[in-house]
Amino acid sequence: MHTLLWEPFTPPSPIHSSTNQPSLSLFNPSNSNPNVPHFTLLYNNPPSYTTYASVFDSCGSPTLAKQLHAHSLKSGFHTHQFVRTKLLQMYARNCSIENACQMFDTMPVRNLHTWTALLRVHVEMGLFEEGFSLFEQFLCKGVELEFFVFPLVLKICCGLCAVELGRQVHGMALKLGFLKNIYVGNALIDMYGKCGSLDEAKKVLEGMPHKDCVSWNSLITACVVNRLVYEALDLLQNMSLGECGVTPNLVSWSVVIAGFAQNDYNVESVKLLERMVVEAGMQPNAQTLASVLPACTRMQWLHLGTELHGYVVRHEFFSNAFIVNGLVDMYRRCGDMDSAFKMFSRFSRKCAASYNTMMAGYWENGSIFKAKELFDQMEEDGVEKDRISWNSMISGYVDSSLFEEAFSLFKDLLKEGIEPDSFTLGSLLSGCADMASIRQGQEIHCHAIVQGLQSNNFVGGALVEMYCKCNDIEAAQMAFDDVSERDLATWNALISGYARSNQTEKIGELLKKMKRDGFEPNEYTWNGIIAGYVENKQYDSAMQLFTEMQIANLRPDIYTVGIILSACSKLATIQRGKQVHAYSIRAGLDSDVQVGATLVDMYAKCGDVKHCYPVYNRISNPNLVSHNAMLTAYAMHGHGEEGISLFRRMLARKVRPDHVTFLAVLSSCVHAGSLAIGHECFDLMVTYNVLPTLKHYTCMVDLLSRSGKLYKAYELIKNLPMEADAVTWNALLAGCLIHNEVALGEIAAEKLIELEPNNPGNYVMLANLYASAGRWRCLAQTRQLMKEMGMQKSPGCSWIEDRDGINVFVASDKTHKRTYEIYSILDNLTNLIRIKHINHL
């Protein structure tokens, strides 16, 4: 895609202009502000009613309007009918509805212009019902209508979304012969389009004898309002080709661009902006840029956002609040909070909305404490916190797993006398669910009942999920029953809860009730059930449901594939895992970082490490989790050199390792026998602020023991900052067994037996140590001790996967359903071996 013809921009340090504005007063005739009437006209001797009319028409300030009204009272011109009408129009133009109504009520004679002025102010203020009532009143007065009334009345029909009322006004305009008027025609197109009757809008356009650019723009707007953005684009192209008799202007382009952006055609909206600049040679205005910025934000195209920022600076659009807020939001969602804060500090109008945007940006990008600083700063800056401000911080704390802080802030909200809403309670319930804190969840449930929000589907759904995660399915069912208008999400939460509670017999019944309520199960429904099966180790049922999803033409998503792959890992069923892998390739999910990491883990746990690296290489944007999965796979299968090499590549790419990374690479060092590299990696943990755990120390003990540094390993164990466990001592004992170090091995074995007195493996290792050193008497004593304690070496286990499932084999086991066939074949093989041996002799 081409870039716009604007250079990239780094937000500058702006030069603040003075905020001191000149005093707007009648007594300041030298004022040069263009929005202030030319008051010197009133100093003529004597002023005339035409002078007043001229001054009233140029007044753009409600305060000045009152001063001018007072001046007309003082001079006696207020009684003139023409001056009265102009006064009313001035109040209406400045949206001073109370003054306009008071002026209207005191007028002894009212004409069409006075009625129209009052009608206009009602339309501008969004008082559509009152405005139409006013229209009915002056119809009853028998006032003769003119064409300029109809655009106002049609705007009222738009505001009321009353297409039938609009049709009646259409009929009235037709009867009075105003349809030939281009302003009335354009207003009709606008009304029909915004009321969802696009065909009638097209008919009006076709019947207009004269059309201008506004006419075509009105139809383009109608298409956009009805989400027919490509039809709007066709109209724009027809205008560009000259087929409509007019050429598109900036409004035409801006409406289409905004339509594509509002309907999530993000790339297309940006391409249209480029076409407007390059092909049409038009420069966007503030409204055009404000419509495109959300598209850049959704796509997280920071480079394009900075280009737009540069254009805003060069054209001084910072007075437009939509532009400023759009840039703040763009930087915030792209993770560039420094630039977002600069925009907020220098250009944003300090209000609750701008603070809320910045707070959300900070906690979304992991800076919850900076968000709290802004939250506290609001009061210092004289900005009143609204409910959204409190909700934003509470939600941020919950998302950051700072649950205590969230509940503390909730108490502060109550002290401030602010009533929590559904979003407040829903966020807190989500925190209770994550903590599995049923007590606090019940407290929030009480608040919901007090506020009458327990029947709200958002709060009700959160209550159901909270009780399900707290393993109180009965309370979840009661909360579900209290929801007045259940939605699909609420049903899914309850069904998932029953699945996780292993009450699978209820699921079929719930699905039937759900369908009777008018809801069809979707992929989220099945995901909840599958997750419940996997949690309860019903892996075969989970796999069966995965197959049924595809038969029902429901597309399993990333979450489904991840759950099923984890089930395959638990079962070590590589054939089923490969089937899921094949599905992920067909669905285009195998390059997803989460699916890719899970596939690597599945292949590693199924013993097929050769498939891990090709899967890892297909991940489009690998993150730390996927790197760790591959490292762990190498470590699990003893590919030490490959693991160390991958770790080095990670560091070269500036990937910041965590405790899992270091555990995997230390295990790789153990398998590779690389003591020096192991020490280097262990020392590197401090650089990345990773605190070693017992598992990391155990790796170092294992590495030292295998390298023959047995007494260094023993010293490390004695100096550990925590108590060594059986795994650590086992690593030392294994090293002693390799290097025939009996004395230290006995110490390690003694500790092992102390920690795990009933583990026969510890005695077996000690016996093997004695055997390797030729200490047969000690060996016999150890075996006698095992016999006296009734211990046996744990039998070996192996399994084979075929089309019928997993076949598990344990030494001397006779529980397999085909035991007779198996032992018959073994006997035949044994006989064949004996015959061959005899023949060989």
N, C-alpha and C positions, 0 to 999 in steps of 0.2 A: 504494500500500500504506500502511496506517495505521502510525504509529509507536507504540512502546510508551508506556505512561503513566508514563514516568520521564523526569525532566529530563536534558538533556545534562550531562556531567560533565567537569571538568578535574582530572586526578589531583593530589591535594593533597600537601603535605609531611606525612608521618605523624608522630605522636608515638610514639616508641618506648617500649614498656613494659619494665619491668625483667625481665631474664631469670634473676634469682636465684630458684631454686626452693627450697622448704623441704626439709630433709633428711627422707627417707622412712625411718623406722626404728621398730622396736618400742619403742625407748626415748624416743620422742617422742609420748606419748599425747595431747597437746593438738593434734596436727596436724588441721587442718580440711579437708584435701583430700578431696573426695567420692570419689575413686578409691582412697583408702586405707581399709582395714578399720577398723571402730570397735574399736581395740585395748583400750579401757578394759574391754571385756567380759572380757578375759583376766586382769584384775586382781581379779576376783571371787574370793572364797575359800570353797571351792575351785572352779576352773573345771570345767565339765561337758563331755561329748562333744557336747551340743547347742550349747554355746557355741562350741566349735571349728568345728562345722559352719557356724554363722552367719558366723564370721569368715572361714573358708575360702571361703565362697560370695561374699563381698564383695571378695576380694583380686583386684586387677587388675595386679599387678606381679610379674614373674618373680623379682626380687631379694627382695621381701617374702615371696613364696611359700616361698623357702628359709628365711627367718628364722622363719616360722610353723611350718614343718616341724621346725626345730631346737627351737622352744619346745615342740612336742608331744612330741618325744623326751625333753626334759628333765623334762617333767611326767609322762611315762609313759603318756600317752593314745594314743600312736602304735600301740599293739598292738590297739586297739579296731577291729573290722571296719568299723564305720560311719565312724570317723575316717579309717581307711586309704582307704576309698572316696572320701571327700570330698577327701582330699589328692591322690589321683590325678586327680579331676575338676578340682581347682584347677590342677594342672600342665598338664592338657590344655587348659583354658580359656586359659592364658597361652602356649600353643604351645611349652611346654618339653618337647619330645618325648623327649630323652634321660632327663630326670628322671622323666617319666611312665612310660617303658619300664622304667627301673630300679625304680621303685615297684611296677609291675605284677609284675615278676619276683620280687620279695621277698614278695609276698602269699601266704600259705598257702591262703587261700580266696578264690575269685574268683566274682563273681556277674554277672548281666546288666549291671548299672550300671557295673562296672569294665571289662568288655569294651567297652561302648558308649563310655565315656570315652576309652579308648585308640583306638578306631576313629575317634572325632571328631577327635582331634589329628592322625591321619594324613590325614584329609580336609582339615582346615584347612591343613596343610602341603603339600597337593598330591601326597602320596605314595599315589596311587590303586592301583597294583598291590600295594604292601605292605598297603594297607588291605583290599583284597579278599581277599588271602591270610589276613589276620587274621580276617575274617568267616568264611572257610571253616574256620578252626581252631575257632572257638567253636561252629560248627554241629556239628563232629565231637565236641565235648565234650558235646553234648546239652543245651546251655543253651536254655531255653524262650524263644522270641522274643516281643517286644512291639512294638506299632505304631511306637514312636519309633525303632526301629532302621532301619526301611525308608527313611525320607528320607535317612539317611546313606549307605546302600548304593546308593540310586539316584543320589546325587551322585557316587559312585565310578564308576558306569556312564556318567554324563555326562562325567566327567573322562577316561575311557578311550575315549569315543565308541563305546561297545559297545552298540548297540541290541539285539542278540540276547541279550546278557547281561541287559540291562534287562527284556526280555520274560520271561526265566526268573524274575527277582526279582518281576515282576508276577504271574506264575503262583503263586509262593510266597505272596505277600500275599493273593491270591484264595483259595487253599487254607486259609489261616489265618483268613480272614474279616475282614481289615483294610481291604478296599477301601472300606468305608463310612466309614472314618476320613478326615476332610477333609485332614489333614496328609499322609497317604499319597497321596491322590488328587492333591493339588497337586504333590507331588514327582514323581508319574508324568507329569503334564502337562509339567512342566519337563524331565524326562528325555527324553521322546519328542520334544518340540519342539527341544531342543538337539542331539539326535542325528539331526535331519532327517526325522523321521517325524511330520509335522504331522497327518495324518489320524488316526493312533492317539491323538495328544494330544486331538483333538476328541472322539473316541469316549469317552475316559476322562472328559472333562468332562460329556458327555451322560449318562453312567451314574452320575454322583455324585448321591446323594440330597440332599446339602446342599452348597451352593456359597457361598463368600464372595468378597470383593474380590480376595483373593490368588489364588483359582482363575482368575478372569477375567484378572487381571494376568499369570498364568503363561502363559495361552494367547496373550495379546497379545505377550508376550516371545517365545513360540515363533514367531509370525508374523514378528516383526522379525528374529529369528535367521535365518529362511529367506527374508529379503529381501522378504517380502510386506507392505510397509509400509502399503499402502492397505487391505488386509484388516484389519490391526491398527487402522487408523483407523476402519474400519466398526465394529469391536468396541467401541472407545472411544465412538463416537457412540451405539451401542445402549445402552451403560451409562448415558450421559448422559440418554437418553430414558426410562430406567427399564425397558427391555425385559429386562434381565438380573437384575432383583431387587436389584441393588446399584448404588451410584453410584460413579463413578470417583474415585480419590483422587490425591494428588500423584504417587505411583509410577506410576499408570496413564498420566497425561499425560507424565511424564518419559520413560517407556519409548518411547512413540510419537514424541515429539519427538526423542529420541536416535536412534531408528531412521531417521527421515527425514534427519537430519543425517549419520549414518554412511553412508547410501546416496546422498549427494550431492544430495539434494533440499533445497538450501540455503534457497531462498526459502520453501518450504513449511514447513520446520522453524521458521523465524522467525515465520511467520504463526500456526503452532500455539501457539507461546509466547505470542503476543499474545492468542489466543483463550483460553488458559488463564488469563491475567491478567484480561482484560476480561469474558469470558462466565462462566467458572467461578469467578472471584473468588479464585483460588489464587495464592500468591506462590511463585516458584521457589526451590528450595534450591540448595546449592552444586553438587550433581550435575547438576541441570537446566541450570544456566548453563555448567558445564564441557562439556556435550554440544553446546550451541548456539554457543559461542565459535569452534570450528573452522569452522562454517558462515559466520559473519561474516568469518573470516579468508580463506576461499576466495573469497568475493565481494568482499573488500576494502571492506567497509562500515564505515569508520572511525567514522561518526557513531553507528551502532548499538553498536559496540564500546565507545565512551565512555559510552553510556547504561548498558550492562551493568556497566561499571567503576564508575559511580556507585552502582548497586544493590549491588555487592559491598562498597563502602566503607560504605554505610549499614547493611548487615546483617553487617559484620565477618566476611567469609568468607575473609580473607587467610590463615587457618591452613590452608586447603585448597590443597595443592601443585598440584593439577590446575587450579584456578582461576587461580592466579598464573602458572603456565607458559602457560596458555591466553591470558591477557591479554598476556604478553610476546610470544608468538608472533603474536597478532593485530596488535599495534602494529608488530612487525617486518615482517610481510608487507604491511602497509599503508604502509610506508615512513616511519613516525613513530618513528625510532630514539631520539629524545630521551625520549619517553614510555616506550618499551620499556626503556631504560637505567634510568630512574627506578624502574620496577617491579622490575627485576632487582636494583638496588642496595638497595632498601628492604625488599622482601618475599620475594624468591626465596631458597630454601634453596641456599646456595652449594655446588653439586656440578658434576661434569663435564658433566652433561646441560644444566644451565641456562647454563653458560659456552658450550657448543657452540651452543645456540640463538642466543645473542647474537652469537657470532662469525659464524655463517651470515647473520644479519640484516645485519651491517655490510658483509660483502663482497657480498651481494646488492644492497645499496643503494649500492655504489660507494665504501665507506669501508674498503678492505682494510687500511689501516695502523692504523685503530682496532681492527679485528679482531685484528691482530698484537699490539697493546698488551694486549688482554684475554688473548690466548694466553700472553703472557709473565707477566701478572699472576697466572695460576692458581697458579704455583709459590709466589709471594709469599703468596697467601692460603691456602696449605696444601692446595690441591685438586690431586689427581693427574691429569695429562693421560692420557686414555685414547686408544685408537686412533682413535676418532671425532673427537677434538679435532685430532689430527694430520691426519687425512683432510680435515677441514673447512677447515683453513688451506691445505693443498696444493691442494684443489679451488678455493678462493677465489683463490689466486695464478694458477692456470691460467685461470680464467674472466676474470681481470683482465689477462690476457696478460703477466703477470710470471713468465715461464717460468724464468728463472735462479733467482729466489727460491724457486720451487716445488721445483726440483731440489736447491737448497741445503738446504731444510727436509727433503727426503726423506733426504739424507745424515745430518742430525741425528737423524732418526727411527731410522735403522739404528744409529747410535752409541749410542742409548738402549736398544738391544737389543729394540726392538719390531718384530715381524714384519709386513711390509706385507700387506694383504689384497687382494682383487680390486678393491675400490673405490679403494685407494691407487694400484695399478698402472694401473687404467683411466683415472684422472684424469691421471696423468703421460703415458700414451700419447696421450691427447687433446691434451695440450700439444705432444708431439713431432709429431703430425699437423699441428697448426696452424703449427708452425715449419718443417715438412718436414725435420725433423732426424732422419735415419735412424740416425746414430751413437748418439745418446742413446736412440732408440727400441729399438735393438738391445741396449743395456745393460739397459733395463727388461725386454726379452724374456728376457734371461739370468736376471734376478731372478724372473721368472714361472716359468721352468723349474725353478730351485732350489726355489721354493715349491710346485711342482707345480700351478701355476695356469694354465699355458698351455692346458690343455684346458677351463678354465672358459669358458662361453659369453660372459660379459661381458668378460673379459680377451681371449679369443680374437677376439671381434668388434672390440675396440679395436685389437688387433694388425693385423687385416686392414685396417681403415680407415687406420691409420698407414702401413703399407707401400704401400697404394694411393695415398695422398696424396704419398708419397715416390717415386712412379713405379717401384716395384719389385713388379710384379704377380706375379712368380714367388714371391717371399718371402711375399706376401699369400696365394697359393694354398697354400703349405706351412703357414702359420699356420692357415688355414681347415681344412686336413686334420687338424690336431692337435686341433681342438675335438671333444670327445667327444659332447656333446649340442647339436647346432646348433639355433639358433632362427631365426625369420624375420629378425630384425635382422642376424644374422651372414651369412645368405644375401644380404640386400639390400646389405650392405657390399661383398661380393665382386663381385656383379653390377655395382654402381655403379663399382667399381674397373676392371673390364674395359671398361665403357662409356667412362670417362674416359681410359683408355689407348688408345682408338680400336681395340679388338679386338672389333668388333661381331659378327664371325663366331662368337665363343664364346658370345654372350649366349643364343641360341636353345638351345644345348646345356645351358647352366647352368639355364635355366628348366625344361627337361624333368627334369633331375636334382632340382631343387628340388621339383617336383611329386611325384616318386617318393618324396622324403623326407616327403611329407605336408603340404607348405606351398604354399598358393596365392598367387600374386603379388598384392600389394596396391598402394595408391597410392604408397607409399614406394618400392616396387620400380620402378614406372614413372618416378617422379620422378628416381631415380638414373640410369636409362637416358636419359631426356630431357635431363638436365643434361649427361651425357656427350656426347650428340649436339651440343648447343649449344656446348659448349666446343671441340669439334672442327669447328665451322662446318658441321655437317650439319643445317642448319635445316629443310630439307624433311622429312627423316626424323623430326625432333622434332615437326613439325606433324602428320605422319601418325600418330605414336604417340599424340599428344594426342586425335586423332579416335578411334583404336582403344580408348583408355581409356573413352570415353563409350559406345561400342558394347558394351563388355564390362560395362557397368553399374558401372564403378568411377568414383567421384566425384572428379574433379581438385580438389585443395585449393588453398589460398592459394599454397603454394610452386610447384605445377604452373603455375598461371596466371602467376605472376611470371616463371618461366623462359620460357614460351612467348611472353609479351609482349616479353621481351628479344630473343628470336629475331625477332619481327616488327619490332622497332626496327632490328636489324642488317640485315634484308632490305628495310626501308622498305616493307613490304607492308601498306598501310593497310586493305585489304579483309579480310585475315586477322586483322589487329589488331581490327577491328570485330567479327568473329565471336567472338573470344576475349572481347572486352568484353561482347558480348551474353550469352555463357555466364556471365560473372562476375555479371551482373545477375540472371540466372535462379537462380544458386546463392546469391545474397545476399552476394557477396564484394566487390562494387564499392565498398562503403562502408568496407572495411578499409583502413587507412592505407597498408600496404605495396602492396596491389594498386592503390589509387588513385594513389599516387606513380608506380608503374610505368606505369599507363595514361597519365598526363600526359606522362611521358617518351616513351612510344611515339608518341602523337599529335604531339608536338613534332618528333620525329626523322622522322616521316612527312610533315611539312610541313603538318599540319592543326591550326594553333594555336587555331582557333575552338572545337574540341572540348575543349581543355585545361581551360578555366576551369569549364565545367559539371561535368566529372569531378572537378576539385579541390573544388568546392562540395559534392559528395556524400560526401566523406570525413567520417566521423562524429567522429573525434578526431584532427584533423590534427596532425602533429608537425613537427619541423624538417626532416626529409627531404622530406615532402610540400610544405612551403612552398618549400624550395629547388628542387624539381622545377618548380613553377609559375614561380618567379622565372627559372630557367634557360630555360624555354620562352619567356617574354616576351623575354629577352635574345637568344635564338637567332633569333627572328623580327623583331627590331628594334622591339618594342613597349616603347620606353623609358619613357614616361610611366606606363604600366600597371605596369611593374616597380617603379618608384620608389614608386608609390602602395601597392602590395602590401607593400613593405618597411616603409613607415611604419605600416601596419596591424599588421604583425608586432611592431614595437617597442611599439606602443600596447597590444598584448595580452601584453606581457612575455615574448615569445619571444626567447630568447637566440641571436643569430646566430653562425654559425661562419665559417670561411674560405670555404666554398662560397657561403654567403649573400652575403658581401661581393663575391666575384668576379662573381656574377650581377648584383648591383645596380650595380656599377661598369660592367659591360657595358651595362646599361640606360641609365646616364648617358651613355655614349659614343653610343648610338643616339639619345638624346633631345637630345644636344648640351648637356647641363646641367653646365657646368664647376663652378659654385659648389656644386651638390649633390654632385658627384663628390668635390670636396675635403672636403666635410662628412662624407661616408660614409667616405672614406679615413682621416680623422682620428679617426672614431668607433671604428676597429678597436682602438685602444689601450685604450679604455674597456672593451671586452669581452675584453681579453687575447688578441686574435688577431694573430699575427705576420704581417705582409705577406710574401707569396712573390713570386717573379719575375712570376707571372701577374698579381698585383694591381698591381705597378709597371708592367707592360706596358699594362694598362688605363688607368692614369693618363697614360702616354706617349701612347697613342692619343687620349685625351680632349684633352690639351693640343695635340697635333698637329692634330687636326681643328678645334680652336677657333682656330688660327692662332698659338698660343703655342709656335712651333717651337723657339726657342732655350731656352725654359724646359724643354721636353721633352728637349732635348739635354743640358742641365745635369743633369736628373734621371737620365738614363742614365749620365752620367759619375760621378755620386755614389751609384750603386746599391751596396748592401752585398754584392751578388753580381755575377757576370759576366753581361752582357746576352746574350740569345740572338738567333737570326735573327728570331723573331717580334717582338721588341722593336724591332729596327732596321727591320724591315719596316713597323711602325706609324709610325715617324718618316718613312720614305721616302714612305709613302702620303700623309702630311700635307704633305710637301714638294711632291708631285705636285699636290695640290689647290690649294696656294697659290703654285705656280710658284717655289719657293725652290730654285734650282738648286745653289748652292754647298753648302748643308747637305745637299741631296739626294745630291750626289756623295759626301759623307763617309759618309752612311748606306748608299749603294749599295756603296761600297768595303768597308765592314764586312760587308755582307751577302754579297758575292762571296767575301770571305775565309772566312766561316763556311760558305757553301754554294756552292763554286765550280762545281758541276755542275747547279745549279738554273736553268733557262732563264728562270723567272719573274722573277728578280732583274734580268736583263739587259733583259727586256721592260719592266719598270717604269722602268728608267733611260732606255731609249729613248723611252718615252712622256713622261718628264719633259723630255727634250731637245726633243721635238716640241712640247709645250705652250709652251715658252719660245722656239720658233722657231730653235733651234740645230741646223740641218739637217746641218751637217758632223759634229757630234758624234753625231747620230742615225745617220748613215750608217756612221761608224766602229764604233758599238756593234753594228749589224746585221752588219757585215762580220766582227767578232770572233765573233759567234754562229755565222756561217756557217763560219768557219775551225775552230771548235771542234765543228762538227757538231751544233749545238743547234737544236731546233725548239720552238716554243711548244706546250705541252701541249694536245692537242685537247679541245674541249668534249665533255661526256658528258650524256646524258639517258636517262630510262627511263620506260616505260609498263607499268602492271600490268593484265593482263586475266585472264580465267578460266584461261588456260593457264600463267600465271606471270608472271615479270618479263621484259620485253624491254628490253635495254640497247642504246643507239645512241651511237656515237662517230663524229666527223667522218671521212669517207672510209673508214669501216670496211665490209668486205664479208664478215664472218664470220657474220652472222646467217643462220639456216637458211632464211629467206624473203627473202633478199637480192634475188633476181630480181623478185619481186612488188613489193617496196618501191621499187626504182629505177624500175620501170615506171610506178608511180603518180607518182613524183617527175617523171619525164620528161613524163607527161601534164599534170601541174599546171604545169610550166614552159612547155609549149606553149600552154596556155590563157592563162597570164599574158601571153605574147608577143602572142597574137592580140588580147587585150583592149587591150594597150598600143598596137598598130598601129591598131586601130579608134578608139581615143581620139585618136590623132594625126590 
